[in-house]
């Protein structure tokens, strides 16, 4: 029988903190619940404020606005923390406050 984790570890590169993220929880939600001042505005994948670089691991993306993350950004290993569901332990670094 395969082992299934109930949560993953998410390392926030900007702070060095490691938070627990449930399998069905976004990185942004887990970070905010842990008290991390992660930049975000809409939390629905439309603004791009929470754009982050994936430092390690993989994520699945929930539906988002087409203008919030360009195909080039996805190819460069970026994600939206508000739409990113970890597929295992991951590390992310947010790219700034208020912009891509």
NORRAGI-V452002 format. One record per residue. RES is the residue in one letter. SS is DSSP state (H for helix, E for strand, L for the rest). OMEGA is omega in radians with two decimals (* if undefined). Layout:
res & ss & omega
RES & SS & OMEGA
RES & SS & OMEGA
This chain:
res & ss & omega
X & L & -3.12
X & L & 3.09
X & L & 3.08
X & L & 3.13
X & L & 3.08
X & L & 3.10
X & E & 3.13
X & E & 3.04
X & E & 3.08
X & E & 3.10
X & E & 3.13
X & E & -3.04
X & L & -3.10
X & L & -3.07
X & L & -3.06
X & L & -3.12
X & E & 3.05
X & E & -3.13
X & E & 3.07
X & E & -3.12
X & E & 3.12
X & E & -3.09
X & L & -3.12
X & L & -3.09
X & L & 3.10
X & E & 3.10
X & H & -3.14
X & H & -3.12
X & H & -3.14
X & H & -3.13
X & H & -3.14
X & H & 3.11
X & H & 3.13
X & L & 3.09
X & L & 3.12
X & L & 3.14
X & L & -3.11
X & L & -3.13
X & L & 3.04
X & L & 3.07
X & L & -3.00
X & L & -3.08
X & L & -3.13
X & L & 3.07
X & L & -3.11
X & L & -3.00
X & L & -3.12
X & L & -3.11
X & L & -3.08
X & L & -3.14
X & E & -3.04
X & E & 3.06
X & E & 3.06
X & E & -3.11
X & E & 3.10
X & E & 3.11
X & L & -3.09
X & L & 3.10
X & E & 2.95
X & E & -3.11
X & E & 2.97
X & L & 3.11
X & L & -3.10
X & L & 3.06
X & L & -3.10
X & L & -3.08
X & L & -3.03
X & L & -3.12
X & L & -3.08
X & L & 3.06
X & H & 3.12
X & H & 3.11
X & H & 3.11
X & H & 3.12
X & H & -3.14
X & L & 3.07
X & L & 3.12
X & E & 3.14
X & E & 2.98
X & E & -3.09
X & L & -3.12
X & L & -3.11
X & L & -3.01
X & E & 3.03
X & E & 3.14
X & E & 3.06
X & L & -3.11
X & L & 3.08
X & L & -3.11
X & E & 3.00
X & E & 3.12
X & E & 3.04
X & E & 3.11
X & E & -2.99
X & L & 3.10
X & L & 3.12
X & L & 3.02
X & L & 3.07
X & L & 3.13
X & L & *
